[in-house]
Amino acid sequence: MAQQKERDKSKKRAAIMDGATDVFISMGYENASMDRIAEAANVSKRTVYNHFGSKENLFEVIVDDLLAQRQNLNKIKYDPDKSLDEQLISFAEAEIFLIDSPRRLELSRFLTITFLKDLNFQRKTVAKYPPAYSMLIEWLTDAKNDGRIDTDNIILAARIFYSMVVGAITWPALFSDGIDRKAAAPILNEMIAVYLSKYESNKK
């Protein structure tokens, strides 16, 4: 019985998050009301408050869920037996995850617009999460210790990689109909080749 209640609670929570995502995307954060969210989730407004407490908390949980999924994909350990470009493509794919489905694309687009409208809100929200490139720093460190990456500034090297991915792949997708995998593949390969022409060590 207790397990069934937990399953029902989990399903209701997921339904609220899905409904809230739809409302946020269609109406924007400021115009989204708990009434509309409850209606979209097919639950009472009281149920929404019982699960999340406030619209701000609900929004934060949705962002948490999206970024946690990306962070899990980003947990890529350096492998001395694999090529550097193959491993870097995995990091790029973790970032592309945010835009590679219509649902995530719409949510990422909504978050981008929301943050551009309110920079203080953006700073407050982003400050709660580690940088997207945090796992790449660890990877670059291990690759450098293995003699395959040559840089005196690993943090800068990590930031440059993600700037290249976002600039070449993410932003164009956000402001168009989404990512075209066939068209993006040669761009991604060339980007990684350029990156490694700068950072790959010639010592090994």
MIDOSE-1310 file (N, C-alpha, C; in nm, 2 decimals, decimal comma, always signed):
residues 204
maqq	+0,08/-0,12/+0,00/+0,00/+0,00/+0,00/+0,09/+0,13/+0,00; +0,19/+0,13/+0,08/+0,28/+0,24/+0,09/+0,35/+0,26/-0,04; +0,39/+0,15/-0,11/+0,46/+0,17/-0,23/+0,37/+0,22/-0,34; +0,24/+0,18/-0,34/+0,14/+0,23/-0,43/+0,12/+0,38/-0,41
kerd	+0,12/+0,43/-0,29/+0,10/+0,57/-0,26/+0,22/+0,65/-0,31; +0,34/+0,59/-0,29/+0,46/+0,66/-0,34/+0,46/+0,67/-0,50; +0,41/+0,56/-0,56/+0,41/+0,56/-0,71/+0,30/+0,67/-0,76; +0,19/+0,67/-0,69/+0,09/+0,77/-0,72/+0,14/+0,91/-0,70
kskk	+0,21/+0,93/-0,59/+0,27/+1,06/-0,56/+0,37/+1,10/-0,67; +0,45/+1,01/-0,71/+0,55/+1,03/-0,81/+0,49/+1,06/-0,94; +0,39/+0,99/-0,98/+0,32/+1,02/-1,11/+0,25/+1,16/-1,11; +0,19/+1,19/-0,99/+0,13/+1,32/-0,98/+0,23/+1,44/-0,99
raai	+0,35/+1,41/-0,93/+0,45/+1,51/-0,93/+0,50/+1,53/-1,07; +0,52/+1,42/-1,14/+0,57/+1,42/-1,28/+0,46/+1,49/-1,37; +0,33/+1,47/-1,34/+0,23/+1,53/-1,42/+0,23/+1,69/-1,40; +0,25/+1,73/-1,28/+0,26/+1,87/-1,25/+0,38/+1,93/-1,32
mdga	+0,49/+1,87/-1,32/+0,61/+1,92/-1,38/+0,59/+1,93/-1,53; +0,52/+1,83/-1,59/+0,49/+1,83/-1,74/+0,40/+1,95/-1,77; +0,29/+1,96/-1,68/+0,20/+2,07/-1,71/+0,26/+2,20/-1,69; +0,34/+2,22/-1,59/+0,41/+2,35/-1,56/+0,50/+2,38/-1,68
tdvf	+0,57/+2,28/-1,73/+0,66/+2,31/-1,84/+0,58/+2,36/-1,96; +0,47/+2,30/-1,99/+0,38/+2,34/-2,10/+0,34/+2,49/-2,08; +0,30/+2,52/-1,96/+0,25/+2,65/-1,93/+0,36/+2,75/-1,94; +0,48/+2,72/-1,88/+0,59/+2,81/-1,89/+0,63/+2,84/-2,03
ismg	+0,64/+2,74/-2,11/+0,68/+2,75/-2,25/+0,58/+2,84/-2,33; +0,45/+2,81/-2,31/+0,35/+2,88/-2,38/+0,32/+3,03/-2,33; +0,34/+3,05/-2,20/+0,30/+3,18/-2,14/+0,41/+3,26/-2,09; +0,53/+3,20/-2,07/+0,64/+3,27/-2,00/+0,63/+3,25/-1,85
yena	+0,74/+3,28/-1,78/+0,74/+3,26/-1,64/+0,65/+3,35/-1,57; +0,65/+3,48/-1,60/+0,58/+3,58/-1,53/+0,43/+3,56/-1,54; +0,38/+3,52/-1,66/+0,24/+3,51/-1,69/+0,18/+3,37/-1,65; +0,27/+3,28/-1,62/+0,23/+3,14/-1,58/+0,17/+3,15/-1,43
smdr	+0,05/+3,10/-1,42/-0,01/+3,11/-1,28/-0,03/+2,96/-1,23; -0,04/+2,95/-1,10/-0,05/+2,82/-1,04/-0,19/+2,76/-1,08; -0,29/+2,85/-1,11/-0,42/+2,80/-1,16/-0,40/+2,73/-1,29; -0,33/+2,80/-1,38/-0,31/+2,74/-1,52/-0,23/+2,61/-1,51
iaea	-0,13/+2,61/-1,42/-0,05/+2,49/-1,41/-0,13/+2,38/-1,36; -0,21/+2,40/-1,26/-0,30/+2,30/-1,20/-0,39/+2,24/-1,31; -0,45/+2,33/-1,39/-0,54/+2,29/-1,50/-0,47/+2,21/-1,60; -0,34/+2,25/-1,64/-0,27/+2,17/-1,73/-0,23/+2,03/-1,68
anvs	-0,21/+2,02/-1,55/-0,17/+1,90/-1,49/-0,29/+1,81/-1,45; -0,41/+1,87/-1,46/-0,53/+1,80/-1,42/-0,53/+1,76/-1,28; -0,49/+1,86/-1,19/-0,49/+1,84/-1,05/-0,54/+1,97/-0,99; -0,56/+1,97/-0,86/-0,61/+2,10/-0,79/-0,49/+2,19/-0,76
krtv	-0,52/+2,32/-0,75/-0,41/+2,41/-0,72/-0,35/+2,37/-0,58; -0,43/+2,33/-0,49/-0,38/+2,29/-0,36/-0,27/+2,18/-0,37; -0,30/+2,08/-0,47/-0,21/+1,97/-0,49/-0,07/+2,02/-0,54; -0,08/+2,12/-0,63/+0,04/+2,18/-0,68/+0,12/+2,24/-0,57
ynhf	+0,06/+2,32/-0,48/+0,13/+2,38/-0,37/+0,18/+2,28/-0,27; +0,10/+2,17/-0,25/+0,15/+2,07/-0,16/+0,28/+2,00/-0,21; +0,29/+1,99/-0,34/+0,41/+1,92/-0,39/+0,53/+2,02/-0,40; +0,50/+2,14/-0,44/+0,62/+2,23/-0,47/+0,62/+2,36/-0,39
gske	+0,52/+2,40/-0,32/+0,52/+2,52/-0,24/+0,50/+2,65/-0,30; +0,56/+2,67/-0,42/+0,55/+2,80/-0,49/+0,59/+2,78/-0,64; +0,55/+2,88/-0,72/+0,59/+2,87/-0,86/+0,74/+2,88/-0,88; +0,81/+2,96/-0,80/+0,95/+2,96/-0,81/+1,02/+2,83/-0,78
nlfe	+0,97/+2,76/-0,67/+1,02/+2,63/-0,64/+1,00/+2,53/-0,75; +0,88/+2,54/-0,81/+0,84/+2,45/-0,92/+0,93/+2,47/-1,04; +0,96/+2,60/-1,07/+1,05/+2,63/-1,18/+1,19/+2,58/-1,16; +1,23/+2,59/-1,03/+1,37/+2,55/-1,00/+1,38/+2,40/-1,01
vivd	+1,28/+2,32/-0,98/+1,28/+2,18/-0,99/+1,29/+2,14/-1,13; +1,21/+2,21/-1,22/+1,22/+2,17/-1,36/+1,36/+2,20/-1,42; +1,42/+2,31/-1,38/+1,55/+2,34/-1,43/+1,65/+2,24/-1,37; +1,64/+2,21/-1,24/+1,72/+2,10/-1,18/+1,72/+1,97/-1,26
dlla	+1,60/+1,93/-1,29/+1,58/+1,80/-1,36/+1,65/+1,80/-1,50; +1,63/+1,91/-1,57/+1,69/+1,92/-1,70/+1,84/+1,92/-1,69; +1,90/+2,00/-1,60/+2,04/+2,01/-1,59/+2,11/+1,89/-1,52; +2,03/+1,82/-1,44/+2,08/+1,70/-1,38/+2,10/+1,59/-1,49
qrqn	+2,00/+1,59/-1,58/+2,02/+1,49/-1,69/+2,14/+1,52/-1,77; +2,16/+1,65/-1,80/+2,28/+1,69/-1,88/+2,41/+1,65/-1,80; +2,41/+1,68/-1,67/+2,52/+1,65/-1,58/+2,56/+1,50/-1,58; +2,45/+1,42/-1,58/+2,48/+1,28/-1,58/+2,55/+1,23/-1,71
lnki	+2,50/+1,29/-1,82/+2,57/+1,26/-1,95/+2,71/+1,32/-1,96; +2,73/+1,42/-1,88/+2,87/+1,48/-1,87/+2,97/+1,41/-1,79; +2,93/+1,30/-1,72/+3,02/+1,23/-1,63/+3,11/+1,13/-1,72; +3,20/+1,19/-1,79/+3,28/+1,12/-1,89/+3,42/+1,11/-1,83
kydp	+3,47/+0,99/-1,80/+3,60/+0,98/-1,75/+3,70/+0,97/-1,86; +3,82/+1,02/-1,84/+3,92/+1,02/-1,94/+3,96/+0,87/-1,97; +3,97/+0,83/-2,09/+4,01/+0,70/-2,13/+4,13/+0,70/-2,22; +4,24/+0,65/-2,16/+4,37/+0,66/-2,24/+4,37/+0,57/-2,37
dksl	+4,28/+0,48/-2,38/+4,27/+0,39/-2,49/+4,18/+0,45/-2,60; +4,11/+0,56/-2,58/+4,02/+0,62/-2,68/+4,08/+0,74/-2,74; +4,05/+0,77/-2,86/+4,09/+0,89/-2,93/+4,04/+1,02/-2,85; +4,11/+1,13/-2,86/+4,06/+1,25/-2,79/+3,93/+1,30/-2,86
deql	+3,93/+1,30/-2,99/+3,81/+1,35/-3,06/+3,69/+1,27/-3,03; +3,70/+1,14/-3,01/+3,58/+1,06/-2,97/+3,53/+1,10/-2,84; +3,62/+1,12/-2,74/+3,58/+1,16/-2,61/+3,52/+1,30/-2,60; +3,58/+1,39/-2,68/+3,53/+1,53/-2,68/+3,39/+1,53/-2,75
isfa	+3,36/+1,44/-2,84/+3,23/+1,44/-2,90/+3,13/+1,40/-2,80; +3,17/+1,32/-2,70/+3,07/+1,28/-2,60/+3,04/+1,40/-2,51; +3,14/+1,48/-2,48/+3,11/+1,61/-2,41/+3,02/+1,70/-2,49; +3,04/+1,71/-2,62/+2,96/+1,79/-2,70/+2,81/+1,74/-2,70
eaei	+2,80/+1,61/-2,71/+2,67/+1,55/-2,71/+2,59/+1,57/-2,58; +2,66/+1,58/-2,47/+2,59/+1,61/-2,35/+2,53/+1,75/-2,35; +2,60/+1,84/-2,41/+2,55/+1,98/-2,43/+2,43/+1,98/-2,53; +2,45/+1,91/-2,64/+2,35/+1,90/-2,75/+2,22/+1,84/-2,69
flid	+2,23/+1,76/-2,59/+2,11/+1,70/-2,53/+2,01/+1,80/-2,50; +2,05/+1,92/-2,46/+1,95/+2,02/-2,42/+1,86/+2,07/-2,54; +1,90/+2,04/-2,66/+1,83/+2,09/-2,77/+1,79/+1,98/-2,87; +1,82/+1,85/-2,84/+1,80/+1,75/-2,94/+1,67/+1,68/-2,94
sprr	+1,57/+1,73/-2,87/+1,43/+1,69/-2,88/+1,34/+1,81/-2,88; +1,23/+1,81/-2,95/+1,14/+1,92/-2,95/+1,11/+1,98/-2,82; +1,08/+1,89/-2,72/+1,04/+1,93/-2,59/+1,16/+2,00/-2,52; +1,28/+1,94/-2,52/+1,39/+2,01/-2,45/+1,43/+2,13/-2,53
lels	+1,42/+2,14/-2,66/+1,45/+2,26/-2,73/+1,36/+2,37/-2,69; +1,23/+2,34/-2,68/+1,13/+2,45/-2,63/+1,16/+2,49/-2,49; +1,20/+2,40/-2,41/+1,23/+2,44/-2,27/+1,36/+2,52/-2,26; +1,46/+2,48/-2,34/+1,58/+2,55/-2,34/+1,56/+2,69/-2,40
rflt	+1,48/+2,70/-2,50/+1,45/+2,83/-2,56/+1,37/+2,92/-2,46; +1,28/+2,86/-2,39/+1,21/+2,94/-2,28/+1,30/+2,99/-2,17; +1,40/+2,90/-2,13/+1,49/+2,94/-2,03/+1,58/+3,05/-2,08; +1,62/+3,04/-2,20/+1,71/+3,15/-2,26/+1,64/+3,28/-2,26
itfl	+1,52/+3,28/-2,31/+1,44/+3,41/-2,32/+1,41/+3,46/-2,18; +1,38/+3,38/-2,08/+1,35/+3,42/-1,95/+1,48/+3,48/-1,89; +1,59/+3,42/-1,91/+1,72/+3,47/-1,85/+1,76/+3,61/-1,92; +1,74/+3,62/-2,05/+1,77/+3,74/-2,11/+1,68/+3,86/-2,07
kdln	+1,56/+3,83/-2,03/+1,47/+3,93/-1,98/+1,50/+3,98/-1,84; +1,56/+3,89/-1,76/+1,59/+3,92/-1,62/+1,72/+3,87/-1,58; +1,83/+3,95/-1,60/+1,96/+3,90/-1,57/+1,99/+3,87/-1,43; +1,92/+3,94/-1,33/+1,94/+3,91/-1,19/+1,88/+3,77/-1,16
fqrk	+1,77/+3,74/-1,22/+1,71/+3,60/-1,21/+1,80/+3,50/-1,27; +1,86/+3,53/-1,38/+1,96/+3,44/-1,45/+2,08/+3,41/-1,36; +2,13/+3,52/-1,30/+2,25/+3,50/-1,21/+2,22/+3,42/-1,09; +2,10/+3,45/-1,03/+2,06/+3,37/-0,91/+2,04/+3,23/-0,94
tvak	+1,98/+3,20/-1,06/+1,95/+3,06/-1,10/+2,08/+2,98/-1,13; +2,16/+3,04/-1,22/+2,28/+2,98/-1,27/+2,38/+2,95/-1,15; +2,38/+3,04/-1,05/+2,47/+3,03/-0,94/+2,45/+2,90/-0,86; +2,34/+2,84/-0,87/+2,31/+2,72/-0,80/+2,37/+2,59/-0,86
yppa	+2,42/+2,60/-0,98/+2,46/+2,49/-1,05/+2,61/+2,50/-1,09; +2,68/+2,39/-1,09/+2,82/+2,39/-1,14/+2,82/+2,43/-1,29; +2,93/+2,49/-1,33/+2,94/+2,52/-1,48/+2,93/+2,39/-1,56; +2,88/+2,41/-1,68/+2,86/+2,29/-1,77/+3,00/+2,23/-1,80
ysml	+3,10/+2,31/-1,80/+3,23/+2,25/-1,83/+3,31/+2,20/-1,71; +3,25/+2,18/-1,60/+3,32/+2,14/-1,48/+3,37/+2,00/-1,49; +3,30/+1,91/-1,55/+3,35/+1,77/-1,57/+3,46/+1,77/-1,68; +3,45/+1,86/-1,78/+3,56/+1,86/-1,88/+3,69/+1,91/-1,81
iewl	+3,69/+1,99/-1,71/+3,81/+2,03/-1,64/+3,88/+1,90/-1,59; +3,81/+1,82/-1,53/+3,87/+1,69/-1,47/+3,92/+1,61/-1,59; +3,85/+1,60/-1,70/+3,89/+1,52/-1,81/+4,02/+1,58/-1,87; +4,03/+1,71/-1,89/+4,14/+1,77/-1,94/+4,27/+1,76/-1,85
tdak	+4,24/+1,76/-1,72/+4,35/+1,74/-1,62/+4,41/+1,60/-1,64; +4,32/+1,50/-1,65/+4,37/+1,36/-1,66/+4,44/+1,34/-1,80; +4,39/+1,41/-1,90/+4,45/+1,39/-2,04/+4,58/+1,47/-2,04; +4,60/+1,58/-1,97/+4,72/+1,65/-1,96/+4,82/+1,56/-1,88
ndgr	+4,78/+1,50/-1,77/+4,87/+1,42/-1,69/+4,92/+1,30/-1,77; +4,84/+1,26/-1,87/+4,88/+1,15/-1,96/+4,96/+1,19/-2,08; +4,99/+1,32/-2,08/+5,07/+1,37/-2,19/+5,00/+1,39/-2,32; +4,87/+1,40/-2,32/+4,79/+1,41/-2,45/+4,73/+1,55/-2,47
idtd	+4,72/+1,63/-2,37/+4,67/+1,76/-2,38/+4,78/+1,86/-2,32; +4,80/+1,97/-2,40/+4,90/+2,06/-2,36/+4,84/+2,20/-2,34; +4,83/+2,24/-2,21/+4,77/+2,38/-2,18/+4,82/+2,42/-2,04; +4,84/+2,55/-2,02/+4,87/+2,60/-1,89/+4,75/+2,65/-1,82
niil	+4,64/+2,65/-1,89/+4,51/+2,70/-1,83/+4,40/+2,61/-1,86; +4,38/+2,51/-1,78/+4,28/+2,41/-1,81/+4,14/+2,46/-1,80; +4,11/+2,55/-1,71/+3,98/+2,61/-1,70/+3,94/+2,69/-1,83; +4,04/+2,77/-1,88/+4,02/+2,84/-2,00/+4,00/+2,75/-2,12
aari	+4,07/+2,64/-2,12/+4,06/+2,54/-2,23/+3,92/+2,48/-2,23; +3,87/+2,45/-2,11/+3,73/+2,39/-2,09/+3,63/+2,49/-2,13; +3,64/+2,62/-2,09/+3,54/+2,72/-2,13/+3,54/+2,74/-2,28; +3,66/+2,74/-2,34/+3,66/+2,76/-2,49/+3,59/+2,65/-2,56
fysm	+3,61/+2,52/-2,51/+3,54/+2,41/-2,58/+3,39/+2,43/-2,58; +3,34/+2,46/-2,46/+3,19/+2,48/-2,45/+3,14/+2,60/-2,52; +3,22/+2,70/-2,53/+3,18/+2,82/-2,61/+3,17/+2,79/-2,75; +3,26/+2,70/-2,80/+3,26/+2,66/-2,94/+3,13/+2,58/-2,97
vvga	+3,10/+2,49/-2,88/+2,98/+2,40/-2,90/+2,85/+2,49/-2,89; +2,84/+2,57/-2,79/+2,72/+2,66/-2,78/+2,71/+2,75/-2,90; +2,82/+2,81/-2,94/+2,82/+2,91/-3,05/+2,79/+2,84/-3,19; +2,85/+2,72/-3,21/+2,83/+2,66/-3,34/+2,71/+2,57/-3,35
itwp	+2,66/+2,52/-3,24/+2,55/+2,42/-3,24/+2,43/+2,47/-3,17; +2,44/+2,50/-3,04/+2,33/+2,53/-2,95/+2,25/+2,66/-3,00; +2,32/+2,77/-3,01/+2,25/+2,89/-3,04/+2,18/+2,89/-3,17; +2,25/+2,84/-3,28/+2,17/+2,83/-3,41/+2,05/+2,75/-3,40
alfs	+2,05/+2,64/-3,32/+1,93/+2,56/-3,30/+1,82/+2,63/-3,22; +1,86/+2,70/-3,12/+1,76/+2,77/-3,04/+1,68/+2,87/-3,12; +1,75/+2,94/-3,22/+1,68/+3,04/-3,29/+1,65/+3,00/-3,44; +1,62/+2,87/-3,45/+1,58/+2,81/-3,58/+1,48/+2,70/-3,54
dgid	+1,46/+2,61/-3,63/+1,37/+2,50/-3,61/+1,43/+2,38/-3,53; +1,55/+2,40/-3,48/+1,61/+2,30/-3,40/+1,74/+2,25/-3,47; +1,80/+2,14/-3,42/+1,92/+2,09/-3,47/+1,90/+2,00/-3,59; +1,98/+2,02/-3,69/+1,98/+1,93/-3,81/+2,11/+1,85/-3,79
rkaa	+2,09/+1,72/-3,75/+2,20/+1,64/-3,72/+2,29/+1,62/-3,84; +2,24/+1,60/-3,95/+2,32/+1,58/-4,07/+2,41/+1,70/-4,10; +2,35/+1,82/-4,09/+2,42/+1,94/-4,11/+2,52/+1,97/-4,00; +2,49/+1,93/-3,88/+2,57/+1,97/-3,76/+2,69/+1,88/-3,75
apil	+2,69/+1,76/-3,81/+2,80/+1,66/-3,79/+2,93/+1,71/-3,84; +2,94/+1,77/-3,97/+3,07/+1,82/-4,01/+3,11/+1,94/-3,94; +3,02/+2,02/-3,89/+3,06/+2,14/-3,81/+3,12/+2,09/-3,68; +3,06/+1,99/-3,62/+3,11/+1,94/-3,49/+3,25/+1,88/-3,51
nemi	+3,27/+1,80/-3,61/+3,39/+1,74/-3,64/+3,50/+1,84/-3,67; +3,47/+1,94/-3,74/+3,57/+2,05/-3,77/+3,60/+2,13/-3,65; +3,50/+2,16/-3,57/+3,52/+2,23/-3,44/+3,62/+2,16/-3,35; +3,60/+2,03/-3,34/+3,69/+1,95/-3,25/+3,83/+1,94/-3,31
avyl	+3,84/+1,93/-3,44/+3,97/+1,93/-3,51/+4,04/+2,06/-3,48; +3,97/+2,17/-3,49/+4,04/+2,30/-3,46/+4,08/+2,31/-3,32; +3,99/+2,26/-3,23/+4,02/+2,26/-3,08/+4,15/+2,18/-3,05; +4,16/+2,06/-3,11/+4,27/+1,97/-3,08/+4,40/+2,03/-3,15
skye	+4,38/+2,10/-3,26/+4,50/+2,16/-3,32/+4,57/+2,26/-3,23; +4,49/+2,31/-3,13/+4,54/+2,40/-3,03/+4,59/+2,33/-2,91; +4,52/+2,23/-2,86/+4,54/+2,18/-2,73/+4,60/+2,03/-2,73; +4,60/+1,96/-2,84/+4,65/+1,83/-2,84/+4,80/+1,83/-2,83
snkk	+4,86/+1,75/-2,74/+5,01/+1,75/-2,72/+5,07/+1,67/-2,83; +5,19/+1,72/-2,87/+5,27/+1,64/-2,97/+5,38/+1,56/-2,90; +5,37/+1,55/-2,77/+5,47/+1,47/-2,70/+5,44/+1,32/-2,69; +5,32/+1,29/-2,73/+5,29/+1,14/-2,72/+5,24/+1,09/-2,85
